[in-house]
Amino acid sequence: MSTNPPSLPPSLRERLQAEPDDTRTDLEAVWALLEATDDPASAGADPDAAWTALVRERPELDTSSSDGAAAPAPSQPGTAAASRRHEHPARTAWRRRRGDVAVGLALAALVLLGGLWLWRQPVAVTAPAGQQRTASLPDGSTVDLNSSTTLTYRRGFSAWPLVEADQRRVRLEGEAFFAVAEGARPFTVETTAARITVTGTRFHVRARAEGASSAATDVAVVDGRVQVAAQQRPQETVPLSSGHASRVAEPTAAPTPPQPTNVDRVLAWRNEGFAARARPLRAVVQDLERRYDVVVRLHESVAHPERRVSLYYPGPTDLETILHDLCTARDLNYRPTSRGFELFNAPDKASGAQR
């Protein structure tokens, strides 16, 4: 029998470095008891087998499971699995907490980025065909939208949360009347063709396809002053004052000089009326479709659909009254269809069978 207690194998001693001093002392003592036999440990002693024997003698040392579950089977010496099995509980808990913190930070970053992306999406207000809407803007301005019109703007007129943009900017597709609240920041209306800038005034903007032009913008001022410019020529501005109008035919065309206009006719739609001043027949028909939300079709027998006509109804008027007057002015006729109405050339009435 050996008189000197055998020392722990290097591999087992390394595993016990994370244990408290008193626990390590107890383990060394137990090891000495287990090894104090006539047959000394060979150089090829199995530390995993020794650990299993040690746990059998001292069950309280088994920290591989905190919920009473059976400990996993011994793994091969020197493997990562064996090392993790004997890792100190505090170190295991810290590693788990560190992983939870990393996941939490990643989720928080994802939520923040998603929130910023949603916040940056523009606010959109739409008036469907046959309806009108009023939009209240963040600065106290109001916008009356005619049928088939969409207005978009940045939330809160801000560049970022709690950071004001240098302008109060909106974009218009359709027709609208603006009552802009006075403010230090300019108020800008952008259309496909034009850019209208004010600080506080009331004005009308029409940005609809008309005839051969698909991007023309018409501006008429009721009160105050505005500056009108083409989208691609922003330095060439035309000032407009009350009772005057201007047109931008396309993004590269300079605005027309100011011309006097009848703002009551321009704004007839706000009183549920209808007006068209020297507008192509095809464009007038398109306006009637938007205003009354029905299909109004031009038959192929109608000659010169780009010829201009003028109409004015200051108050509510039914569609058939307008169609009757329009056909009288252009020597046409109209008839109902399954979806709305069709205009056709009066002399071709017999040959133009209803469709």
Stockholm file with secondary structure:
# STOCKHOLM 1.0

chainA/1-355         MSTNPPSLPPSLRERLQAEPDDTRTDLEAVWALLEATDDPASAGADPDAAWTALVRERPELDTSSSDGAAAPAPSQPGTAAASRRHEHPARTAWRRRRGDVAVGLALAALVLLGGLWLWRQPVAVTAPAGQQRTASLPDGSTVDLNSSTTLTYRRGFSAWPLVEADQRRVRLEGEAFFAVAEGARPFTVETTAARITVTGTRFHVRARAEGASSAATDVAVVDGRVQVAAQQRPQETVPLSSGHASRVAEPTAAPTPPQPTNVDRVLAWRNEGFAARARPLRAVVQDLERRYDVVVRLHESVAHPERRVSLYYPGPTDLETILHDLCTARDLNYRPTSRGFELFNAPDKASGAQR
#=GR chainA/1-355 SS CCSSCCCCCHHHHHHGGGSCHHHHHHHHHHHHHHHCSSSCCCTTCCHHHHHHHHHHHCGGGCCSCSSSCCCCCCCCTTCHHHHHHTCCHHHHHHHHHHHHHHHHHHHHHHHHHHHHHHHHSCEEEEECTTCCEEEECTTSCEEEECSSEEEEECGGGEEETTEECSSEEEEEEEEEEEECCCCSSCEEEECSSEEEEESSCEEEEEECCBTTBSSCEEEEEEESCEEEEETTEEEEEEEECTTEEEEECSTTSCCCCCEECCHHHHTGGGGTCEEEEEEEHHHHHHHHHHHHTSEEEECTTCCCTTSEEEEEECSCCCHHHHHHHHHHHHTEEEEECSSEEEEEEGGGTTTSCCC
#=GC SS_cons         CCSSCCCCCHHHHHHGGGSCHHHHHHHHHHHHHHHCSSSCCCTTCCHHHHHHHHHHHCGGGCCSCSSSCCCCCCCCTTCHHHHHHTCCHHHHHHHHHHHHHHHHHHHHHHHHHHHHHHHHSCEEEEECTTCCEEEECTTSCEEEECSSEEEEECGGGEEETTEECSSEEEEEEEEEEEECCCCSSCEEEECSSEEEEESSCEEEEEECCBTTBSSCEEEEEEESCEEEEETTEEEEEEEECTTEEEEECSTTSCCCCCEECCHHHHTGGGGTCEEEEEEEHHHHHHHHHHHHTSEEEECTTCCCTTSEEEEEECSCCCHHHHHHHHHHHHTEEEEECSSEEEEEEGGGTTTSCCC
//
